[in-house]
Amino acid sequence: MNTVRIFLIVAALLASRFAHAEDGLPFPELDTEGYCTALVSNMLVKAEQQVEKDKCLAYETAMRARLEPYWYLVTTDENERLMRDYMKEVRFQTYGTVGFFVASALGRACIDGRVFCSPGEPTAEPIFSALKSDPYCYSKFSNGKADEISNCLREENKRKASLAGYWATVRPEERSYCLQFFRYGKFPPFQVLSNCVADNIGKQCLMQARHCRPG
């Protein structure tokens, strides 16, 4: 069930990939005071409770500062999903939740070249180098013109080249997990692979493990 659920999420990201966030889409204003109060409510020692609440509020303030410059990358559809599915309960009124959506959007923007994210040298990992989109492109356009196959291969090779500079820094377990979605089905394989690892790349930016700047 988890594999199916994640595939549906990846498919949803692909479906909204070319949607653009509206100019002036408001950054979420969250009840972090309520969230942090609820988070420490079961602590028995009041002094310790206040210390932990202050830590929570400091985290929320810092996280908001990191997320807001990249909020423009989140699509309208993803913003609506965030508000509909997560922001109605106090326990989700944290910028950690918002960070999941921003990290995914930021990671995709890094790979697509819409944001500068200091990519490294292209990976020499044999498994990655051996990945090909030829079966997908030839199957997708089997009844089409030769230039359609050529365009498909060119776009996929461009995606592969863009992803290659980030692949080595993605956590090994996430690389292994995402490779199972490199299939020759409904969506371009390297597009699917890029969307799957985007969250990890975006988190590197947000945690300042990678130098990134808004475009």
HUSULZI-V780275 format. One record per residue. N is the residue number from 0. PHI is phi in degrees with one decimal (none if undefined). BURIAL is I if it has 16 or more other ideal C-beta (glycine too) atoms within 10 Angstrom, else O. D_FIRST is the distance of its C-alpha to the first C-alpha in Angstrom with 2 decimals. Layout:
n:N phi:PHI burial:BURIAL d_first:D_FIRST
n:N phi:PHI burial:BURIAL d_first:D_FIRST
This chain:
n:0 phi:none burial:O d_first:0.00
n:1 phi:-64.0 burial:O d_first:3.81
n:2 phi:-62.5 burial:O d_first:5.44
n:3 phi:-63.4 burial:O d_first:5.16
n:4 phi:-62.9 burial:O d_first:6.10
n:5 phi:-66.6 burial:O d_first:8.63
n:6 phi:-62.8 burial:I d_first:9.85
n:7 phi:-65.0 burial:O d_first:10.64
n:8 phi:-64.5 burial:O d_first:12.41
n:9 phi:-60.4 burial:I d_first:14.26
n:10 phi:-62.2 burial:I d_first:15.22
n:11 phi:-65.1 burial:O d_first:16.50
n:12 phi:-64.3 burial:I d_first:18.50
n:13 phi:-64.5 burial:I d_first:19.97
n:14 phi:-63.8 burial:O d_first:20.93
n:15 phi:-100.9 burial:I d_first:22.79
n:16 phi:-58.0 burial:I d_first:24.13
n:17 phi:-98.3 burial:O d_first:27.59
n:18 phi:-76.1 burial:O d_first:27.93
n:19 phi:-112.2 burial:O d_first:30.50
n:20 phi:-64.9 burial:I d_first:30.81
n:21 phi:-68.4 burial:O d_first:33.91
n:22 phi:-60.1 burial:O d_first:37.01
n:23 phi:81.7 burial:O d_first:37.43
n:24 phi:-58.0 burial:O d_first:33.86
n:25 phi:-66.6 burial:O d_first:34.41
n:26 phi:-70.4 burial:I d_first:32.91
n:27 phi:-60.8 burial:I d_first:31.07
n:28 phi:-99.7 burial:O d_first:33.51
n:29 phi:-105.1 burial:I d_first:31.66
n:30 phi:-86.3 burial:O d_first:32.95
n:31 phi:-69.1 burial:I d_first:32.65
n:32 phi:-60.8 burial:O d_first:35.50
n:33 phi:-65.2 burial:O d_first:33.56
n:34 phi:-61.9 burial:I d_first:30.40
n:35 phi:-67.8 burial:I d_first:32.44
n:36 phi:-62.6 burial:O d_first:34.45
n:37 phi:-66.2 burial:I d_first:31.43
n:38 phi:-62.6 burial:I d_first:29.99
n:39 phi:-104.9 burial:I d_first:33.16
n:40 phi:-62.2 burial:O d_first:34.12
n:41 phi:-88.8 burial:O d_first:33.51
n:42 phi:-73.4 burial:O d_first:35.83
n:43 phi:-86.0 burial:O d_first:39.10
n:44 phi:-90.1 burial:O d_first:41.53
n:45 phi:-60.4 burial:O d_first:42.41
n:46 phi:-63.5 burial:O d_first:43.68
n:47 phi:-67.4 burial:O d_first:40.49
n:48 phi:-59.6 burial:I d_first:38.51
n:49 phi:-67.0 burial:O d_first:40.52
n:50 phi:-60.2 burial:O d_first:40.14
n:51 phi:-69.0 burial:O d_first:36.35
n:52 phi:-65.1 burial:I d_first:36.38
n:53 phi:-62.7 burial:O d_first:38.66
n:54 phi:-62.5 burial:O d_first:36.36
n:55 phi:-60.7 burial:I d_first:33.45
n:56 phi:-65.3 burial:O d_first:35.64
n:57 phi:-65.3 burial:O d_first:36.87
n:58 phi:-61.4 burial:O d_first:33.35
n:59 phi:-62.7 burial:I d_first:32.57
n:60 phi:-64.5 burial:O d_first:35.86
n:61 phi:-66.3 burial:O d_first:35.29
n:62 phi:-64.7 burial:I d_first:31.72
n:63 phi:-58.7 burial:I d_first:33.01
n:64 phi:-61.9 burial:O d_first:35.78
n:65 phi:-76.3 burial:O d_first:33.43
n:66 phi:-81.2 burial:I d_first:31.07
n:67 phi:-57.3 burial:O d_first:33.68
n:68 phi:-63.0 burial:O d_first:35.24
n:69 phi:-106.9 burial:I d_first:31.98
n:70 phi:-60.6 burial:I d_first:30.87
n:71 phi:-61.6 burial:I d_first:32.41
n:72 phi:-80.2 burial:I d_first:29.66
n:73 phi:-74.2 burial:I d_first:26.96
n:74 phi:-73.3 burial:I d_first:26.71
n:75 phi:-59.2 burial:O d_first:27.58
n:76 phi:-61.0 burial:O d_first:24.16
n:77 phi:-69.4 burial:I d_first:22.51
n:78 phi:-62.3 burial:I d_first:25.28
n:79 phi:-64.1 burial:O d_first:24.68
n:80 phi:-66.5 burial:O d_first:20.97
n:81 phi:-59.2 burial:I d_first:22.13
n:82 phi:-69.1 burial:O d_first:24.75
n:83 phi:-73.7 burial:O d_first:22.76
n:84 phi:-97.1 burial:O d_first:19.62
n:85 phi:-126.9 burial:I d_first:21.16
n:86 phi:-87.2 burial:I d_first:24.93
n:87 phi:-87.3 burial:O d_first:25.64
n:88 phi:-118.5 burial:O d_first:25.35
n:89 phi:-59.0 burial:I d_first:27.76
n:90 phi:-65.8 burial:O d_first:25.17
n:91 phi:-105.1 burial:O d_first:23.79
n:92 phi:-80.0 burial:I d_first:27.34
n:93 phi:-133.4 burial:I d_first:27.28
n:94 phi:-73.3 burial:I d_first:27.80
n:95 phi:-64.8 burial:O d_first:25.06
n:96 phi:-66.9 burial:I d_first:22.61
n:97 phi:-59.4 burial:I d_first:24.76
n:98 phi:-60.1 burial:I d_first:24.79
n:99 phi:-61.4 burial:O d_first:21.14
n:100 phi:-71.0 burial:I d_first:22.04
n:101 phi:-67.7 burial:I d_first:25.38
n:102 phi:-60.6 burial:I d_first:24.17
n:103 phi:-63.6 burial:I d_first:21.80
n:104 phi:-65.4 burial:I d_first:24.69
n:105 phi:-67.2 burial:I d_first:27.19
n:106 phi:-61.4 burial:I d_first:25.38
n:107 phi:-65.1 burial:I d_first:25.18
n:108 phi:-67.2 burial:I d_first:28.84
n:109 phi:-61.2 burial:I d_first:29.78
n:110 phi:-64.4 burial:I d_first:28.43
n:111 phi:-76.8 burial:I d_first:29.98
n:112 phi:83.6 burial:O d_first:33.27
n:113 phi:-82.4 burial:O d_first:33.55
n:114 phi:-133.5 burial:I d_first:33.91
n:115 phi:-81.2 burial:O d_first:35.78
n:116 phi:-133.4 burial:I d_first:33.61
n:117 phi:41.8 burial:O d_first:35.81
n:118 phi:-64.4 burial:I d_first:33.88
n:119 phi:-93.5 burial:O d_first:34.94
n:120 phi:-70.1 burial:O d_first:36.11
n:121 phi:-53.9 burial:I d_first:33.84
n:122 phi:-67.5 burial:I d_first:31.79
n:123 phi:-105.8 burial:O d_first:33.13
n:124 phi:-59.7 burial:O d_first:29.94
n:125 phi:-56.6 burial:O d_first:30.08
n:126 phi:-62.0 burial:O d_first:26.36
n:127 phi:-66.9 burial:I d_first:26.47
n:128 phi:-60.5 burial:O d_first:29.88
n:129 phi:-80.0 burial:O d_first:28.76
n:130 phi:-67.3 burial:O d_first:26.06
n:131 phi:-133.0 burial:I d_first:27.43
n:132 phi:-102.3 burial:I d_first:26.62
n:133 phi:-54.3 burial:O d_first:29.21
n:134 phi:-58.2 burial:O d_first:26.94
n:135 phi:-63.9 burial:I d_first:25.15
n:136 phi:-64.3 burial:I d_first:28.50
n:137 phi:-68.9 burial:O d_first:30.35
n:138 phi:-73.9 burial:O d_first:27.74
n:139 phi:-62.0 burial:I d_first:27.31
n:140 phi:-116.7 burial:I d_first:31.08
n:141 phi:-61.7 burial:O d_first:32.17
n:142 phi:-104.7 burial:O d_first:34.33
n:143 phi:-101.9 burial:O d_first:35.47
n:144 phi:-89.9 burial:O d_first:38.22
n:145 phi:-62.1 burial:O d_first:38.58
n:146 phi:-69.9 burial:O d_first:38.66
n:147 phi:-68.1 burial:O d_first:35.17
n:148 phi:-64.8 burial:I d_first:33.81
n:149 phi:-62.1 burial:O d_first:36.01
n:150 phi:-64.5 burial:O d_first:34.82
n:151 phi:-60.9 burial:I d_first:31.15
n:152 phi:-63.8 burial:I d_first:31.93
n:153 phi:-64.4 burial:O d_first:34.06
n:154 phi:-65.2 burial:O d_first:31.45
n:155 phi:-67.2 burial:I d_first:28.78
n:156 phi:-65.7 burial:O d_first:31.39
n:157 phi:-67.8 burial:O d_first:32.26
n:158 phi:-63.5 burial:I d_first:28.69
n:159 phi:-62.2 burial:I d_first:28.57
n:160 phi:-63.7 burial:O d_first:31.93
n:161 phi:-68.0 burial:I d_first:30.92
n:162 phi:-73.8 burial:I d_first:27.80
n:163 phi:-57.8 burial:I d_first:29.83
n:164 phi:-74.7 burial:I d_first:31.77
n:165 phi:-109.3 burial:I d_first:28.76
n:166 phi:-58.4 burial:I d_first:26.59
n:167 phi:-64.5 burial:I d_first:28.55
n:168 phi:-93.3 burial:I d_first:28.08
n:169 phi:-74.1 burial:I d_first:24.29
n:170 phi:-54.9 burial:O d_first:22.95
n:171 phi:-53.0 burial:O d_first:22.43
n:172 phi:-66.4 burial:O d_first:18.97
n:173 phi:-75.1 burial:O d_first:17.94
n:174 phi:-59.6 burial:I d_first:19.81
n:175 phi:-61.5 burial:O d_first:18.05
n:176 phi:-64.3 burial:O d_first:14.58
n:177 phi:-70.5 burial:I d_first:15.78
n:178 phi:-62.7 burial:O d_first:17.55
n:179 phi:-67.6 burial:O d_first:14.53
n:180 phi:-92.5 burial:I d_first:14.47
n:181 phi:-79.2 burial:I d_first:18.16
n:182 phi:-125.0 burial:O d_first:18.04
n:183 phi:-104.5 burial:I d_first:20.67
n:184 phi:-111.3 burial:O d_first:18.92
n:185 phi:-76.2 burial:O d_first:19.50
n:186 phi:-115.1 burial:I d_first:20.32
n:187 phi:-58.6 burial:I d_first:22.85
n:188 phi:-56.5 burial:I d_first:21.29
n:189 phi:-73.8 burial:I d_first:23.27
n:190 phi:-68.1 burial:I d_first:22.51
n:191 phi:-62.5 burial:I d_first:18.75
n:192 phi:-62.3 burial:I d_first:19.55
n:193 phi:-63.3 burial:I d_first:21.92
n:194 phi:-64.8 burial:I d_first:19.62
n:195 phi:-68.0 burial:I d_first:17.00
n:196 phi:-95.1 burial:I d_first:19.81
n:197 phi:-59.0 burial:I d_first:21.78
n:198 phi:-59.3 burial:I d_first:20.70
n:199 phi:-64.0 burial:I d_first:22.06
n:200 phi:-67.6 burial:I d_first:25.25
n:201 phi:-62.0 burial:I d_first:25.77
n:202 phi:-63.1 burial:I d_first:25.52
n:203 phi:-58.6 burial:I d_first:28.21
n:204 phi:-66.2 burial:I d_first:30.42
n:205 phi:-65.8 burial:I d_first:29.91
n:206 phi:-88.7 burial:O d_first:30.55
n:207 phi:63.1 burial:O d_first:33.53
n:208 phi:-82.8 burial:O d_first:32.48
n:209 phi:-136.3 burial:I d_first:33.13
n:210 phi:-77.5 burial:O d_first:36.03
n:211 phi:-132.3 burial:I d_first:34.90
n:212 phi:-143.1 burial:O d_first:36.90
n:213 phi:-61.2 burial:O d_first:36.29
n:214 phi:-98.1 burial:O d_first:37.52
